[in-house]
Amino acid sequence: MNFSKLIRQRNILLVPFSWLYKASAFVFHKLYDWKVIGSYQPEVPAICVGNLSVGGTGKSPMVEYLLRLLQDKTSVAVISRGYHRKTKGFVLADASTTAADIGDEPMQFHQKFPAVTIAVGEERAKAIEALIEQKPGIGVIILDDAFQHRAVTPGFNILLTEYNNLFTKDGYLPAGSLRDLKSNYQRADVIVVTKCSPNLDDSNRQQIINDIRPFPHQQVFFTAIAYGEPYHIFSGRTIGWQNLSNAVLVTGIANPQPLLEYLKLKPIQVHHMAYADHHHFSDEDVAKILTAYNAINQTNKIILTTEKDAVRLADFKELENLPVVALPVQHQFLFNEGNVFDQRIIHFLDPKLKTLSQKDQ
């Protein structure tokens, strides 16, 4: 029996549990819809970035996209839950903060955007109130991975769905990867289909839009992954691919496959060491990484990782004198619609500004 057949049989056995999961999610949302449970509406404009599924749909790169767009226009704050951090409650990042305090992705935002206020908190409503009290001048709050959390009602919702795993075709946990009701997509203001091929044609684009069936108030955008220049995590110096021959690739992300596909196009031999999403690297892990690195009999070699993993690896002193290199990732909007997306966001913050339509492009 082949592996794919085993996976299909396993998923079939899990379907009854998925029905139970869907039923519990339905009841959960109805309690909010019927006002049995109240939802907090922040006095500060709030933009939510989220998805309906578990796994990587590109939430962190989207948060960074918004930060680049807005940080020169107003005072911006990000609130995340802070997955796998070693602290509890509300934490506001400062100069002494580490990834253990706030989690890897918030730490990544904190390092890359030092002028932006970064905070974490399990209870989003309480975190927003604490943030506003401590930072009364905030102009907009970005809620990272909060779409499924109804305790807060944001002013603007960005829903992400992966091209190869659209929410319209997915199943519920544990047989599928949906953690929220498909029907909740109607709460989104924009829907972004991520990790598309850069060569996605208009026919496939329209087919996906027809499948999603957006409401009149919604617009569907498409993005591809765009990798930036790799850089040394300790010095910040960029490095060219032409100077490299081998890499120990260390990933602790939900889906490393797009990265592996990208690296196949580069003139470099890759030894992949894969860990679970948000993995806390141990001394034993780092020892294994060093063993793999030292086993490569080349001088132009590196330890390559993602920016999210880099903030955790940077805590290990034994790596400081080695070429530990991070590869940044961004969203690249397709069909020349990046400016249209930008204007939707800016118009939300200032309705007096004109929102560009596709005809304006």
C-alpha positions as CSV (number, residue, x, y, z in Angstrom):
1,M,0.0,0.0,0.0
2,N,1.5,3.4,-1.0
3,F,1.9,6.3,1.3
4,S,-0.8,8.6,-0.3
5,K,-3.4,5.8,0.0
6,L,-2.6,5.5,3.7
7,I,-3.1,9.2,4.1
8,R,-6.4,9.1,2.3
9,Q,-7.6,6.2,4.5
10,R,-6.5,8.0,7.6
11,N,-8.4,11.1,6.7
12,I,-11.5,9.1,6.0
13,L,-11.4,7.7,9.5
14,L,-11.0,11.2,10.9
15,V,-14.1,12.6,9.1
16,P,-16.5,12.0,12.0
17,F,-14.3,14.0,14.3
18,S,-14.3,16.7,11.7
19,W,-18.1,16.8,11.9
20,L,-17.8,17.3,15.6
21,Y,-15.2,20.0,15.2
22,K,-17.4,21.9,12.7
23,A,-20.5,21.6,14.9
24,S,-18.6,23.1,17.9
25,A,-17.2,25.9,15.7
26,F,-20.8,26.6,14.5
27,V,-22.1,26.9,18.0
28,F,-19.1,29.1,19.0
29,H,-19.8,31.6,16.2
30,K,-23.6,31.6,16.8
31,L,-23.1,32.7,20.4
32,Y,-21.4,35.8,19.0
33,D,-23.8,36.3,16.1
34,W,-26.8,36.1,18.6
35,K,-25.0,38.5,21.0
36,V,-24.9,35.9,23.7
37,I,-21.2,36.7,24.0
38,G,-20.1,40.3,23.4
39,S,-17.3,41.4,21.1
40,Y,-15.0,44.3,21.9
41,Q,-14.8,47.1,19.3
42,P,-11.5,49.0,19.7
43,E,-11.6,52.8,19.7
44,V,-8.4,52.7,17.6
45,P,-8.6,51.5,13.9
46,A,-7.7,47.8,13.8
47,I,-6.7,45.6,10.9
48,C,-6.9,41.9,11.3
49,V,-4.6,39.5,9.3
50,G,-5.7,35.9,9.5
51,N,-6.9,32.7,7.8
52,L,-9.4,29.9,8.2
53,S,-6.8,27.1,8.4
54,V,-3.8,26.0,10.3
55,G,-0.4,26.2,8.7
56,G,1.4,28.9,6.8
57,T,-0.6,31.1,4.5
58,G,1.8,34.0,4.7
59,K,0.4,35.9,7.7
60,S,3.8,37.2,8.9
61,P,4.9,38.6,5.4
62,M,1.5,40.3,5.2
63,V,1.9,41.9,8.5
64,E,5.3,43.2,7.4
65,Y,3.8,44.4,4.1
66,L,1.3,46.5,6.1
67,L,4.1,47.8,8.4
68,R,6.1,49.0,5.3
69,L,3.0,50.6,3.9
70,L,1.8,52.4,7.1
71,Q,4.8,53.1,9.4
72,D,5.6,56.4,7.7
73,K,1.9,57.5,7.7
74,T,0.8,56.9,11.3
75,S,1.9,55.3,14.6
76,V,1.5,51.5,14.1
77,A,1.3,48.7,16.7
78,V,1.1,44.9,16.2
79,I,-0.6,42.6,18.6
80,S,0.1,38.9,18.4
81,R,-0.7,36.0,20.7
82,G,3.0,35.1,20.9
83,Y,2.9,31.4,20.2
84,H,5.4,29.3,22.1
85,R,6.7,32.1,24.2
86,K,7.8,31.5,27.8
87,T,5.7,34.4,29.3
88,K,2.1,34.9,30.1
89,G,-0.3,37.8,29.8
90,F,0.3,41.1,28.1
91,V,3.9,41.9,27.2
92,L,5.1,45.1,25.5
93,A,8.4,44.6,23.6
94,D,11.4,46.8,24.5
95,A,15.1,46.9,24.0
96,S,15.7,43.9,26.3
97,T,13.0,41.7,24.8
98,T,13.9,38.2,23.4
99,A,12.0,35.7,21.3
100,A,11.4,33.7,24.5
101,D,9.5,36.7,25.9
102,I,7.2,37.4,22.9
103,G,7.6,34.5,20.4
104,D,9.5,34.2,17.2
105,E,7.3,36.1,14.8
106,P,6.7,39.1,17.0
107,M,10.4,39.2,17.7
108,Q,11.0,39.2,14.0
109,F,8.7,42.3,13.6
110,H,10.4,44.0,16.6
111,Q,13.9,43.6,15.1
112,K,12.9,44.6,11.5
113,F,10.7,47.5,12.5
114,P,12.2,49.1,15.6
115,A,9.9,52.2,15.4
116,V,6.7,50.0,15.5
117,T,5.1,49.0,18.8
118,I,5.0,45.3,19.2
119,A,2.9,43.6,21.9
120,V,1.6,40.1,22.7
121,G,-1.3,38.8,24.7
122,E,-3.5,35.7,24.8
123,E,-6.7,37.7,25.3
124,R,-6.8,40.2,22.4
125,A,-9.4,42.5,23.9
126,K,-7.4,42.9,27.1
127,A,-4.2,43.3,25.2
128,I,-5.7,46.1,23.1
129,E,-6.9,47.9,26.2
130,A,-3.5,47.6,27.8
131,L,-1.8,48.8,24.7
132,I,-4.0,51.9,24.3
133,E,-3.4,52.7,28.0
134,Q,0.4,52.5,27.7
135,K,0.7,53.9,24.2
136,P,-2.2,56.4,23.8
137,G,-0.8,57.8,20.5
138,I,-1.3,54.7,18.4
139,G,-3.0,55.4,15.1
140,V,-3.7,51.8,13.9
141,I,-3.4,48.3,15.4
142,I,-2.6,45.3,13.3
143,L,-4.0,42.1,14.8
144,D,-1.8,39.1,13.8
145,D,-3.6,35.8,13.3
146,A,-6.9,36.9,14.9
147,F,-9.5,36.2,12.2
148,Q,-11.0,33.3,14.0
149,H,-11.1,35.1,17.4
150,R,-14.5,36.8,17.7
151,A,-13.7,38.5,21.1
152,V,-12.6,41.5,19.0
153,T,-14.3,43.1,16.1
154,P,-11.7,44.7,13.8
155,G,-12.6,47.5,11.5
156,F,-10.9,45.8,8.5
157,N,-10.3,42.0,7.9
158,I,-7.7,40.5,5.6
159,L,-8.3,36.8,5.0
160,L,-5.4,34.8,3.5
161,T,-5.9,31.4,1.7
162,E,-3.1,29.4,0.0
163,Y,-3.3,28.7,-3.7
164,N,-2.6,25.0,-3.3
165,N,-5.0,24.6,-0.4
166,L,-7.9,27.0,-0.9
167,F,-10.4,27.1,2.0
168,T,-13.2,26.4,-0.5
169,K,-11.7,22.9,-1.1
170,D,-10.4,22.1,2.4
171,G,-11.9,20.0,5.1
172,Y,-12.2,20.6,8.8
173,L,-9.8,19.5,11.5
174,P,-8.5,16.8,12.1
175,A,-9.2,15.3,8.6
176,G,-8.5,18.7,6.9
177,S,-6.7,21.8,8.0
178,L,-9.7,24.2,8.5
179,R,-9.9,25.6,12.0
180,D,-12.8,27.9,11.3
181,L,-16.1,27.8,9.3
182,K,-15.8,28.3,5.6
183,S,-18.8,30.6,5.7
184,N,-16.9,33.0,7.9
185,Y,-15.0,34.2,4.8
186,Q,-17.9,36.7,4.4
187,R,-16.5,38.7,7.3
188,A,-13.4,39.5,5.3
189,D,-13.0,42.8,3.5
190,V,-10.3,41.5,1.2
191,I,-9.3,37.9,0.4
192,V,-5.7,37.3,-0.6
193,V,-4.8,34.1,-2.4
194,T,-1.2,33.5,-1.5
195,K,1.8,31.4,-2.8
196,C,0.5,31.6,-6.4
197,S,2.8,30.9,-9.4
198,P,4.2,34.3,-10.6
199,N,2.9,33.2,-14.0
200,L,-0.7,32.7,-12.9
201,D,-2.9,33.5,-15.9
202,D,-6.2,35.4,-15.9
203,S,-8.2,32.2,-16.7
204,N,-7.0,30.5,-13.5
205,R,-7.5,33.7,-11.6
206,Q,-11.1,34.0,-12.7
207,Q,-11.7,30.4,-11.9
208,I,-10.5,30.9,-8.3
209,I,-12.6,34.0,-7.9
210,N,-15.7,32.1,-9.1
211,D,-14.9,29.3,-6.7
212,I,-14.6,31.8,-3.7
213,R,-17.7,33.7,-4.8
214,P,-16.8,37.0,-3.1
215,F,-19.6,39.2,-1.7
216,P,-20.1,42.7,-3.3
217,H,-18.1,44.3,-0.5
218,Q,-15.1,42.0,-1.1
219,Q,-12.2,42.0,-3.5
220,V,-9.9,39.0,-4.2
221,F,-6.2,39.6,-4.7
222,F,-3.4,37.2,-5.7
223,T,0.2,37.1,-4.5
224,A,3.3,35.1,-5.2
225,I,6.3,34.6,-2.8
226,A,9.2,36.9,-3.5
227,Y,12.4,36.1,-1.7
228,G,14.8,38.9,-0.9
229,E,18.6,38.9,-0.6
230,P,20.0,36.5,2.0
231,Y,21.9,38.2,4.8
232,H,24.1,37.3,7.8
233,I,21.9,37.4,10.9
234,F,24.7,38.7,13.1
235,S,26.2,41.3,10.8
236,G,23.3,42.1,8.5
237,R,25.6,41.9,5.5
238,T,24.0,40.5,2.3
239,I,25.5,37.6,0.5
240,G,25.3,36.6,-3.2
241,W,24.2,33.2,-4.3
242,Q,27.1,33.0,-6.8
243,N,29.5,32.9,-3.9
244,L,28.0,29.8,-2.3
245,S,28.1,26.1,-3.0
246,N,26.5,24.3,0.0
247,A,24.0,25.1,2.7
248,V,22.6,23.4,5.8
249,L,19.0,24.6,5.6
250,V,17.3,24.8,9.0
251,T,13.5,25.3,9.1
252,G,11.0,25.4,11.8
253,I,8.0,26.5,9.7
254,A,4.7,25.0,8.8
255,N,5.4,24.5,5.1
256,P,9.0,24.6,3.9
257,Q,8.2,23.2,0.4
258,P,8.0,26.6,-1.4
259,L,11.4,27.5,0.0
260,L,12.9,24.1,-1.1
261,E,11.4,24.6,-4.6
262,Y,13.0,28.1,-4.7
263,L,16.4,26.7,-3.7
264,K,16.4,24.2,-6.5
265,L,16.8,27.1,-8.9
266,K,20.0,28.2,-7.1
267,P,23.5,26.8,-7.7
268,I,23.7,25.4,-4.3
269,Q,23.6,21.9,-2.6
270,V,21.1,21.8,0.2
271,H,21.1,19.6,3.3
272,H,17.7,20.2,4.9
273,M,17.1,19.9,8.7
274,A,13.4,20.2,9.2
275,Y,11.7,21.0,12.6
276,A,8.2,21.6,13.7
277,D,6.6,25.0,13.3
278,H,7.8,27.4,16.1
279,H,10.3,24.9,17.3
280,H,12.4,25.9,20.3
281,F,15.9,25.0,19.3
282,S,17.9,23.3,22.0
283,D,21.6,22.9,22.6
284,E,21.3,19.4,21.2
285,D,19.7,20.8,18.0
286,V,22.4,23.3,17.5
287,A,25.1,20.6,18.1
288,K,23.4,18.6,15.3
289,I,23.3,21.6,13.0
290,L,27.0,22.2,13.7
291,T,27.9,18.6,12.9
292,A,26.0,18.8,9.6
293,Y,27.8,22.1,8.8
294,N,31.3,20.8,9.7
295,A,30.7,17.6,7.6
296,I,30.6,19.7,4.4
297,N,34.1,19.7,3.0
298,Q,33.8,23.2,1.3
299,T,34.8,26.7,2.3
300,N,31.9,28.6,0.6
301,K,29.2,27.0,2.8
302,I,26.5,28.5,5.0
303,I,23.8,27.7,7.6
304,L,20.6,29.0,5.9
305,T,17.4,29.6,7.7
306,T,14.2,31.7,7.6
307,E,13.9,35.0,9.4
308,K,11.4,33.5,11.9
309,D,13.9,30.7,12.8
310,A,16.8,33.2,12.8
311,V,15.5,35.1,15.8
312,R,15.7,31.8,17.9
313,L,19.0,30.7,16.5
314,A,20.6,34.1,17.2
315,D,20.5,33.3,21.0
316,F,23.2,30.6,20.6
317,K,26.7,32.0,21.1
318,E,28.4,29.1,19.3
319,L,26.8,30.3,16.1
320,E,28.0,33.9,16.3
321,N,31.2,33.4,14.3
322,L,29.6,31.2,11.6
323,P,27.9,32.3,8.4
324,V,24.3,31.9,9.6
325,V,22.2,33.4,6.9
326,A,18.5,34.3,6.8
327,L,16.3,34.5,3.7
328,P,13.6,37.2,3.8
329,V,10.2,36.6,2.1
330,Q,7.6,39.1,0.9
331,H,4.2,39.1,-0.9
332,Q,4.4,40.1,-4.5
333,F,1.0,41.2,-5.8
334,L,0.0,39.9,-9.2
335,F,-1.9,41.5,-12.0
336,N,-0.6,44.9,-11.1
337,E,-3.0,45.1,-8.2
338,G,-0.6,46.0,-5.4
339,N,-1.6,49.7,-5.5
340,V,-5.3,48.8,-5.5
341,F,-4.7,46.8,-2.3
342,D,-2.7,49.6,-0.7
343,Q,-5.5,52.1,-1.4
344,R,-8.0,49.8,0.2
345,I,-5.9,49.9,3.4
346,I,-5.3,53.6,3.3
347,H,-8.9,54.4,2.6
348,F,-9.9,52.4,5.7
349,L,-7.7,54.6,7.8
350,D,-8.8,57.8,6.1
351,P,-12.1,57.6,4.2
352,K,-11.5,61.0,2.6
353,L,-8.8,59.4,0.4
354,K,-10.0,58.1,-3.0
355,T,-9.9,54.3,-3.3
356,L,-8.4,53.4,-6.7
357,S,-10.4,50.9,-8.8
358,Q,-9.0,48.5,-11.3
359,K,-10.0,51.0,-14.1
360,D,-7.7,53.6,-12.5
361,Q,-4.6,51.4,-13.0
